[in-house]
Amino acid sequence: MRRTLSSKLLHAGVDTGVRQRILGHLEGTTVDAHYSDDGLAELKEILDRVDYGLQIGHDRRFGFPVITGCARSLLPTAAIELALQENGGVGAIRILDTDTEEVLFQARVAGAKLPSTSEYASAPEAKKSDCAAKLREYQTSHEFLMPGSEEAVEAIEHLLIFAEPTPSASDDKETAHGSVDLSKPPAPAMPTSSGDVVDLAPGRIVLCDPSQASHATATNPQQPGLIVAEKHLAGRRYLDIAIGKRAATGAPRPWQLVLSSRGDLETAQLPAATWFDMRRRILIEAGDVQHLGDPLGCVESNAEFRIREHLQAAGDVYPKPLTQGGSR
């Protein structure tokens, strides 16, 4: 039932982050420890959109209503087949109708390195974004039969982030985890200590206090945070912020967005190379001056793509909500 509900919500246009909030999360993830009652009415309204086509009636053998039938037509099933590159990315993709065995779509990803003996060697070449768009197109009209390996499923999910975002039924409610929409109206403008006014929108870096304290102290200073999304809960606007720290030695993890080049640091107005951790995020109301400090610069180079890619790598993690006067 949980998988069916997830599929129904997907076909209803509900974003990934909202679906995760409705369906629950894996034990041990950040959100598992930080559920919030914000936006319950909106979540219920989304859940009520799901139509299973169930017919409810009475049977004299039972003293309660029972399911007597189902009027909902089933979507056709399509199987996804892949060829993976050495780096784990999708090198080629094929979508098959499982009833007719018709090839609905097949392509090699442009620039992908595949063996000359690959069964996809003669397949037409297509840009990664075009492959992702086709995958998303069939995702709305078919039930997908996914590959058996976890590596292949992760590769499909990664490919999907290259598709242009589709309009969501919940766009006016919330921007979900893993979905950054830089075309949305920005959060309210915020004055800096110098008197300048800047917009707090995804891609903007701002000083913030991610601790339980209501304000920064000498032992608990403000840290740079990267706004990765805006969320609307119970009629209020919140900022989903990834916490930054000075870059450490060694390689960053896939869920850490790195700003280290001179150009990046100048644009971001950061003094040193910084890692922004997509698994360590907080949710702050846009007007919370206790937890929000001065805005800094922004991520300009492919900001939307870079944020999406690292959010995808972060997996099932929801930001920790903070309220004015403390944390939740």
Residue pairs with C-beta under 8 A, 6 or more apart in sequence:
2 23
2 24
4 52
5 22
5 23
5 50
6 19
6 23
7 143
8 50
8 51
8 52
9 18
9 19
9 22
9 23
9 46
9 47
9 50
10 19
10 139
11 75
11 140
12 46
12 49
12 50
12 169
13 166
13 167
13 168
13 169
13 170
14 22
14 46
14 49
14 168
14 169
14 170
15 168
15 170
15 174
15 175
15 176
15 177
15 178
15 179
16 176
16 177
16 178
16 179
17 174
17 175
17 176
17 177
17 178
17 179
17 318
18 43
18 46
18 170
18 173
18 174
18 176
19 176
20 31
20 177
20 316
20 318
21 31
21 43
21 318
22 43
22 46
22 47
25 31
25 32
25 316
25 318
26 32
26 316
29 315
29 316
29 317
29 318
30 279
30 280
30 281
30 317
30 318
30 319
30 320
31 316
31 317
31 318
34 318
34 320
34 321
34 328
36 321
36 328
38 233
38 234
38 321
39 173
39 174
39 233
39 234
41 234
42 170
42 173
42 174
42 233
42 234
46 169
46 170
46 173
49 169
51 72
52 70
52 72
53 70
53 71
53 72
53 73
54 67
54 69
54 70
54 71
54 72
55 67
55 68
55 69
55 70
55 71
56 65
56 66
56 67
56 68
57 65
57 66
57 68
57 69
58 65
58 66
59 66
59 68
74 143
75 141
75 142
75 143
76 97
76 98
76 99
76 141
76 142
76 143
77 97
77 98
77 99
77 142
77 143
77 144
77 145
78 95
78 96
78 97
78 98
78 104
78 138
78 142
78 143
78 144
78 145
79 95
79 96
79 98
79 144
79 145
80 93
80 94
80 95
80 135
80 144
80 145
80 146
80 147
80 156
81 93
81 94
81 95
81 96
81 147
82 90
82 91
82 92
82 93
82 94
82 147
82 152
82 155
82 156
83 90
83 91
83 92
83 93
83 114
83 118
83 119
83 120
84 90
84 91
84 151
84 152
84 155
85 91
85 112
85 113
85 114
86 113
88 151
88 154
88 155
89 109
89 112
89 155
89 158
89 159
90 109
90 112
90 128
90 131
90 155
90 156
90 158
90 159
91 108
91 109
91 112
91 113
91 114
91 118
91 120
92 106
92 107
92 108
92 109
92 112
92 114
92 118
92 120
92 123
93 105
93 106
93 107
93 109
93 131
93 135
93 159
94 103
94 105
94 106
94 120
94 123
95 103
95 104
95 105
95 106
95 134
95 135
95 138
96 102
96 103
96 104
97 104
97 142
98 145
104 138
105 134
105 135
105 138
106 120
106 123
106 124
107 123
107 124
107 125
107 126
107 130
107 131
107 134
108 114
108 120
108 121
108 123
108 124
108 125
108 126
109 125
109 126
109 127
109 128
109 131
110 125
110 126
110 127
110 128
114 120
114 121
115 121
126 134
128 159
128 162
129 162
129 163
129 164
131 159
131 162
132 159
132 160
132 161
132 162
132 163
133 163
133 164
135 156
135 159
135 160
135 163
136 160
136 163
136 166
138 144
139 160
140 166
146 152
146 153
146 156
147 153
147 156
157 312
158 309
158 312
161 178
161 308
161 309
161 312
165 179
165 181
168 176
168 179
170 176
171 181
172 232
173 232
174 231
174 232
174 233
175 181
175 184
175 229
175 230
175 231
175 232
175 240
176 229
176 231
177 229
177 240
177 311
177 317
177 318
177 319
178 308
178 311
178 312
179 229
179 308
180 202
180 203
180 228
180 229
180 304
180 307
180 308
180 311
181 202
181 229
181 230
182 201
182 202
182 203
182 303
182 304
184 201
184 230
186 199
186 200
186 201
186 230
187 199
187 200
187 201
187 227
187 230
187 237
187 239
187 286
188 199
188 200
188 237
188 286
188 287
189 197
189 198
189 199
189 200
190 197
190 198
190 199
190 200
190 206
190 292
190 295
191 197
192 198
192 294
192 295
193 294
198 204
198 295
200 206
200 227
200 239
200 286
200 295
201 227
201 230
202 227
202 228
202 229
202 230
202 303
202 304
202 307
203 226
203 227
203 298
203 299
203 300
203 303
203 304
203 307
204 226
204 227
204 295
204 296
204 297
204 298
205 224
205 225
205 226
205 227
205 244
205 268
205 269
205 270
205 295
205 296
205 297
205 298
205 299
206 224
206 225
206 227
206 239
206 241
206 292
206 293
206 294
206 295
206 296
207 222
207 223
207 224
207 225
207 292
207 293
207 294
207 295
207 296
208 222
208 223
208 224
208 225
208 241
208 243
208 282
208 284
208 291
208 292
208 293
209 215
209 216
209 220
209 222
209 223
209 290
209 291
209 293
210 223
210 225
210 241
210 243
210 280
210 282
210 291
210 320
210 322
211 220
211 327
212 326
212 327
213 220
213 326
214 290
214 291
214 324
214 325
214 326
215 290
216 222
216 293
222 293
223 243
223 244
223 245
224 244
224 268
224 270
224 274
224 276
224 296
225 241
225 242
225 243
225 244
225 276
225 282
226 241
226 242
226 244
226 257
226 276
226 299
226 307
227 239
227 240
227 241
228 240
228 241
228 242
228 278
228 281
228 307
228 311
229 239
229 240
230 237
230 238
230 239
230 240
230 286
231 237
231 238
231 239
231 240
231 283
232 238
236 285
236 286
237 285
237 286
238 283
238 284
238 285
238 286
238 321
239 283
239 284
239 285
239 286
239 292
240 281
240 282
240 283
240 319
241 281
241 282
241 283
241 284
241 319
242 257
242 276
242 277
242 278
242 280
242 281
243 276
243 277
243 280
243 281
243 282
244 270
244 274
244 275
244 276
244 277
245 274
245 275
245 277
246 272
246 273
246 274
246 275
247 258
247 260
247 272
247 273
247 274
247 275
248 275
252 258
252 275
253 313
254 310
254 313
255 277
255 278
255 279
255 310
255 311
255 313
255 314
255 315
256 275
256 276
256 277
256 278
256 310
257 275
257 276
257 278
257 299
257 306
257 307
257 310
258 273
258 274
258 275
258 276
259 265
259 268
259 270
259 273
259 274
259 276
259 299
260 273
260 274
263 301
264 299
264 301
265 271
265 272
265 273
265 274
266 297
267 297
267 298
267 299
267 300
267 301
268 274
268 296
268 297
268 298
268 299
269 296
269 297
270 296
270 297
276 310
278 310
278 311
278 313
278 314
278 317
279 314
279 315
279 317
281 317
281 318
281 319
281 320
282 291
282 319
282 320
282 321
282 322
283 319
283 320
283 321
283 322
284 291
284 292
284 322
285 323
285 324
288 322
288 323
288 324
290 324
290 325
291 322
291 324
299 306
299 307
320 327
320 328
321 327
321 328
322 328
